[in-house]
Amino acid sequence: MFTTYNDVYLDIRRALRAENISMAELEAFELVRYVTGKSREEFVRDKYLHATAQTVSSAMRLCDRRLRGEPLAYILGEWDFYGITLKVTPDVLIPRSDTEALVDCALRRSEGEFRFLDLGCGSGCVGIALGLMRNSSRGVLADISDAALAVAKENVYNAHLSSRLLCVKADMTKKPPENLGKFDVIVSNPPYITAEEMRGLDKSVVDFEPFGALYGGEDGLDFYRAICENWWDSLNDGGVLAFECGITQSTDLEKLVSSIGGKNVQTTRDTAGVNRVVSCIKPRRVEHLKV
């Protein structure tokens, strides 16, 4: 009897289940598919074909990495977000489906063509999704990490958006570079994990994902405060400011954006029903005619 791709899948699924990995079926499928170099459809079609000894060995090595806690996204070197397959490395946070609510909010609260800023862009997932969904818009993807920007630039190129999206180095805790100009939409998924939450994070997050993309200070709000202080003036009148936030932070964030003059403050839930995005509108200044 020869070993099939399906046999390898079943062995890896069994090993992952034994370690209580919650999505063992999906992860085993992706690991074996990745090794074969097949698309998902091709793998399903060919799962009973012969798996070479090299394929088996490579798949088991990847399984061992997963069993040691390394996230699947870093093993594969890619992850899907908003229907887009993006390159990911340990230099960037793994895109989560929760963050898709941030894209949805920005699209819902804006109209037509706009110029946007994805502040703290990481892999570029949010900015790229906005660029693809509003194909007449232009945007800037900003991050303080050179390594993250390299990943974002590659993802922008792969999405064929290099003519409309610019990746720049910028620090969200400081005033923006003068040459960036103003934006109709500013979105950000800044570090927001509190000190207490950091102590309880899963090993696969703490040991592998970048600390600088996670920790938001004692109460998790340090970067929100800095953005509101430094970047509010970069938003055009009538523009949208939208933040992703942690499960307990929406009320405090609503108060924060209101304190800088944000109006029509709204909180949006993600698909799990969690308060995930807080957004507001920058009011338009009313010009009074002289009599």
C-alpha positions as CSV (number, residue, x, y, z in Angstrom):
1,M,0.0,0.0,0.0
2,F,1.3,3.5,-0.8
3,T,0.7,6.6,1.2
4,T,-1.7,9.2,-0.2
5,Y,-2.0,12.9,0.5
6,N,-5.2,12.0,2.5
7,D,-3.2,9.6,4.7
8,V,-0.7,12.4,5.5
9,Y,-3.6,14.8,6.2
10,L,-5.2,12.3,8.6
11,D,-1.9,11.7,10.5
12,I,-1.3,15.4,10.9
13,R,-4.9,16.0,12.0
14,R,-4.6,13.4,14.6
15,A,-1.4,14.9,15.9
16,L,-2.9,18.4,16.1
17,R,-6.1,17.1,17.8
18,A,-3.9,15.4,20.4
19,E,-2.6,18.9,21.3
20,N,-6.1,20.4,21.5
21,I,-5.5,22.7,18.5
22,S,-9.0,23.9,17.9
23,M,-9.0,24.0,14.1
24,A,-7.1,20.8,13.6
25,E,-8.9,19.8,10.4
26,L,-8.4,23.1,8.7
27,E,-4.8,23.4,9.7
28,A,-3.9,19.9,8.7
29,F,-5.5,20.5,5.3
30,E,-3.6,23.7,4.8
31,L,-0.2,22.2,5.9
32,V,-0.4,19.3,3.5
33,R,-1.8,21.4,0.7
34,Y,1.0,23.9,1.1
35,V,3.6,21.1,0.9
36,T,2.1,19.8,-2.3
37,G,2.0,23.2,-3.9
38,K,-1.6,22.6,-5.0
39,S,-4.6,25.0,-4.8
40,R,-7.4,24.0,-2.4
41,E,-9.5,22.7,-5.3
42,E,-6.6,20.7,-6.7
43,F,-5.8,19.2,-3.3
44,V,-9.4,18.0,-2.8
45,R,-9.3,16.5,-6.4
46,D,-5.9,14.8,-5.9
47,K,-6.1,13.8,-2.2
48,Y,-5.9,10.1,-3.0
49,L,-2.8,10.3,-5.2
50,H,0.5,9.0,-4.1
51,A,2.5,11.1,-1.6
52,T,6.3,10.8,-2.1
53,A,8.6,10.3,0.9
54,Q,9.8,13.8,0.5
55,T,6.3,15.2,0.7
56,V,5.6,13.2,3.8
57,S,8.8,14.3,5.5
58,S,8.2,18.0,4.6
59,A,4.7,17.9,5.9
60,M,5.7,16.3,9.2
61,R,8.4,18.9,9.7
62,L,5.8,21.6,9.3
63,C,3.5,19.7,11.7
64,D,6.3,19.7,14.3
65,R,6.7,23.5,14.0
66,R,2.9,23.9,14.6
67,L,3.0,21.5,17.6
68,R,5.8,23.7,19.1
69,G,3.3,26.6,19.0
70,E,4.3,28.5,15.8
71,P,1.2,30.0,14.2
72,L,0.0,28.4,10.9
73,A,0.2,31.7,9.1
74,Y,3.9,32.1,9.7
75,I,4.6,28.5,8.7
76,L,2.7,29.0,5.4
77,G,4.1,32.5,4.9
78,E,0.6,33.8,3.9
79,W,-2.8,34.4,5.2
80,D,-6.2,35.4,3.9
81,F,-7.9,38.6,4.8
82,Y,-11.0,40.1,3.2
83,G,-10.8,37.6,0.4
84,I,-7.1,38.6,-0.3
85,T,-4.2,36.3,0.2
86,L,-1.4,38.3,1.8
87,K,2.2,37.6,2.6
88,V,2.9,37.5,6.3
89,T,6.2,37.1,8.3
90,P,6.9,37.3,12.0
91,D,7.6,41.0,11.5
92,V,3.9,41.7,11.2
93,L,0.8,40.8,13.1
94,I,-1.3,38.0,11.6
95,P,-4.4,39.6,10.0
96,R,-7.5,38.5,11.9
97,S,-11.1,38.3,10.7
98,D,-12.0,40.7,13.5
99,T,-10.2,43.4,11.7
100,E,-12.5,43.1,8.6
101,A,-15.0,45.1,10.7
102,L,-12.6,48.1,10.4
103,V,-12.6,47.9,6.6
104,D,-16.4,47.5,6.6
105,C,-16.8,50.6,8.9
106,A,-14.5,52.8,6.8
107,L,-16.4,51.8,3.6
108,R,-19.8,52.3,5.1
109,R,-19.0,55.7,6.6
110,S,-17.4,57.2,3.5
111,E,-18.6,57.9,0.0
112,G,-17.1,57.8,-3.5
113,E,-13.4,58.4,-4.1
114,F,-11.4,59.2,-1.0
115,R,-7.8,59.6,0.2
116,F,-7.1,57.4,3.2
117,L,-4.3,56.6,5.7
118,D,-3.8,53.2,7.2
119,L,-1.8,54.1,10.3
120,G,0.3,51.2,11.8
121,C,-0.3,49.2,8.6
122,G,1.7,46.1,9.4
123,S,1.1,43.7,6.5
124,G,-1.0,46.3,4.8
125,C,-4.2,44.2,5.1
126,V,-6.6,47.0,5.9
127,G,-5.2,49.5,3.4
128,I,-5.1,47.0,0.6
129,A,-8.7,45.9,1.2
130,L,-9.8,49.5,1.1
131,G,-7.8,50.1,-2.1
132,L,-9.4,47.1,-3.8
133,M,-12.9,47.8,-2.6
134,R,-12.8,51.5,-3.7
135,N,-10.8,51.2,-6.9
136,S,-10.7,55.0,-7.6
137,S,-9.2,55.9,-4.2
138,R,-5.7,56.5,-3.1
139,G,-4.0,55.8,0.1
140,V,-0.9,55.9,2.3
141,L,0.1,52.9,4.4
142,A,2.3,54.0,7.3
143,D,4.3,52.0,9.9
144,I,7.4,52.7,12.1
145,S,8.9,49.2,11.3
146,D,11.0,49.0,8.2
147,A,10.5,45.2,8.2
148,A,6.7,45.6,8.3
149,L,6.8,48.1,5.5
150,A,8.8,45.7,3.4
151,V,6.0,43.1,3.8
152,A,3.3,45.8,3.1
153,K,5.1,46.9,0.0
154,E,5.3,43.4,-1.4
155,N,1.6,42.9,-0.7
156,V,0.7,46.2,-2.4
157,Y,2.7,45.1,-5.4
158,N,1.1,41.7,-5.5
159,A,-2.3,43.3,-5.3
160,H,-1.4,45.5,-8.3
161,L,-2.0,48.6,-6.3
162,S,1.4,50.2,-6.4
163,S,0.1,53.1,-8.5
164,R,-2.5,54.1,-5.9
165,L,-1.0,53.0,-2.5
166,L,2.2,54.5,-1.0
167,C,4.0,52.9,1.9
168,V,5.9,55.3,4.2
169,K,7.7,55.2,7.5
170,A,5.9,57.2,10.2
171,D,5.5,57.1,13.9
172,M,1.9,57.2,15.2
173,T,3.1,58.6,18.5
174,K,4.6,61.8,16.9
175,K,3.3,64.5,14.5
176,P,3.1,63.3,10.9
177,P,5.6,64.3,8.3
178,E,4.5,67.5,6.7
179,N,4.5,66.1,3.1
180,L,1.9,63.5,3.9
181,G,-1.0,66.0,3.4
182,K,-4.5,65.4,4.6
183,F,-6.9,62.5,4.4
184,D,-10.6,61.8,4.1
185,V,-10.4,58.6,6.1
186,I,-7.9,57.5,8.7
187,V,-8.0,53.9,9.9
188,S,-5.8,52.3,12.5
189,N,-5.5,49.0,14.3
190,P,-2.9,50.1,16.8
191,P,-1.4,48.0,19.6
192,Y,-4.1,47.8,22.3
193,I,-3.4,44.7,24.5
194,T,-3.3,45.8,28.2
195,A,-0.6,44.7,30.6
196,E,-2.9,42.3,32.3
197,E,-4.1,40.8,29.0
198,M,-0.5,40.3,27.8
199,R,0.1,38.0,30.7
200,G,-2.8,35.8,29.6
201,L,-2.1,35.7,25.9
202,D,-1.8,32.3,24.1
203,K,1.8,31.1,23.7
204,S,1.5,31.2,19.9
205,V,0.9,34.9,20.1
206,V,3.4,35.9,22.8
207,D,6.2,33.8,21.5
208,F,5.9,34.5,17.8
209,E,3.9,37.7,17.0
210,P,5.7,41.1,17.2
211,F,5.5,42.6,20.7
212,G,5.4,46.1,19.3
213,A,2.2,45.3,17.4
214,L,0.5,44.0,20.5
215,Y,1.2,45.9,23.7
216,G,-0.7,49.2,24.1
217,G,0.4,50.2,27.6
218,E,-1.0,49.6,31.0
219,D,-4.6,50.2,30.0
220,G,-4.1,49.5,26.3
221,L,-5.0,53.0,25.2
222,D,-1.5,54.7,24.8
223,F,-1.5,54.6,21.0
224,Y,-5.1,55.8,20.7
225,R,-4.2,58.9,22.8
226,A,-1.1,59.5,20.7
227,I,-3.0,59.3,17.4
228,C,-5.8,61.6,18.6
229,E,-3.2,64.1,19.8
230,N,-0.9,64.0,16.8
231,W,-3.0,63.0,13.8
232,W,-6.4,64.5,14.2
233,D,-5.3,67.6,12.2
234,S,-4.4,65.4,9.3
235,L,-8.0,64.5,8.8
236,N,-10.1,66.6,6.5
237,D,-13.3,68.3,7.8
238,G,-16.1,65.8,7.3
239,G,-13.6,63.0,7.3
240,V,-13.8,59.6,9.1
241,L,-11.5,58.4,11.9
242,A,-12.0,54.6,12.7
243,F,-10.1,52.5,15.3
244,E,-10.1,48.8,15.9
245,C,-10.2,48.2,19.7
246,G,-10.2,45.5,22.3
247,I,-13.2,43.8,23.8
248,T,-13.4,46.1,26.8
249,Q,-12.2,49.4,25.3
250,S,-15.0,50.8,23.2
251,T,-16.6,53.0,25.9
252,D,-13.3,54.6,26.8
253,L,-12.5,55.1,23.2
254,E,-15.8,56.7,22.5
255,K,-15.0,59.2,25.2
256,L,-11.6,59.8,23.8
257,V,-12.6,60.6,20.2
258,S,-15.5,62.8,21.6
259,S,-13.0,64.7,23.7
260,I,-11.0,65.8,20.6
261,G,-14.2,67.0,18.8
262,G,-15.3,63.8,17.0
263,K,-19.0,63.8,16.2
264,N,-21.5,61.1,15.3
265,V,-19.5,58.6,17.3
266,Q,-20.4,55.0,16.5
267,T,-19.3,51.6,17.7
268,T,-19.4,48.6,15.3
269,R,-19.5,45.0,16.2
270,D,-17.5,42.3,14.5
271,T,-19.0,39.0,13.3
272,A,-18.7,37.5,16.8
273,G,-20.9,40.3,18.2
274,V,-17.9,42.0,20.0
275,N,-17.7,45.8,20.0
276,R,-14.7,46.0,17.7
277,V,-14.6,49.4,15.9
278,V,-15.1,52.9,17.2
279,S,-15.5,55.6,14.6
280,C,-16.4,59.3,14.4
281,I,-16.7,62.2,11.9
282,K,-14.6,65.3,12.1
283,P,-17.1,68.2,12.0
284,R,-17.1,70.7,9.2
285,R,-16.2,74.3,10.1
286,V,-19.1,76.6,9.4
287,E,-17.9,79.8,7.6
288,H,-20.0,82.8,8.6
289,L,-20.5,85.5,6.0
290,K,-19.7,89.1,7.0
291,V,-22.7,91.4,6.8
